[in-house]
Structure formats: C-alpha cells, structure tokens
Amino acid sequence: MGTTGSGAPRRTDALYRFIRGYFGSILLGHHIFTQDSTDTPQAWRTWLNGLPA
C-alpha cells in the first residue's frame, strides 16, 4: 500500500480517504478501481459498525 501526495492510503484496487471533519467527526471516501462484488456494501457497513465511536 502506498500513499498519495495528500496522505490518502492507495492500493492497486482502491483509494481510501479519511478526512477530519468538524466537531470531531471523520469523513470516509473511497474509490474502488475493480469490479465491486454484491457483498461490498455489506462489508463496508460491517467494518464501519466495528469502529469505536
């Protein structure tokens, strides 16, 4: 895994962006370069729900 000039983690299959928002919030963006499978949305929900609040 490498990083872009902005520090966003980049893999060969995707670019992930974590941005510090206002009032302690965190914004997450992703660009997936490969064909998404049908379970991708559920995988993201599971991962995000497992993060500490």
N, C-alpha and C positions, 0 to 999 in steps of 0.2 A: 504494500500500500504506500502510495506517495502522497504528497500534498500539493495543492495548487499554490499560487502566489498569495492567496488570501488565507491560507492555512486550512482550507477545507480538505478533509480526507478524500482521496480519489483512488479508486481501484480500477482495474481494467473493465469491470462490468457496471460501475456506477460512480457517482459523485455525491457525497453526503455533506450537507451544510448545517452546522449548528450555530445559531446566532443568539447572542444575549439580547433579550428584549427589555422592555420597561418593567419596573416593579418586580424584578426577579424572575420574569418569565424567560423561557427558552423556546426559540423557534427552530423547527427542523424542516429542512428541504432536501429532496433527493431527486436525482435524475438517473434513471436506470437505463443503461445502454443496450441491454439484452432483452429478449422477449420475456415479458412477465408471465409467470405461471398464474393459474387461477387462485392459488393459495397465498400469493404475495400480500394482498390487503390484510388477510387474517394474520399473517406472520408479523407485519408491522404493528397491528393492534396488540398482539401478544407481547412483543418486545417493548412497546411504549407503556403498556399497563404494568410491566415489571419494573419500571424505573422508579426510584424513590421520589416521593412528592416533595 
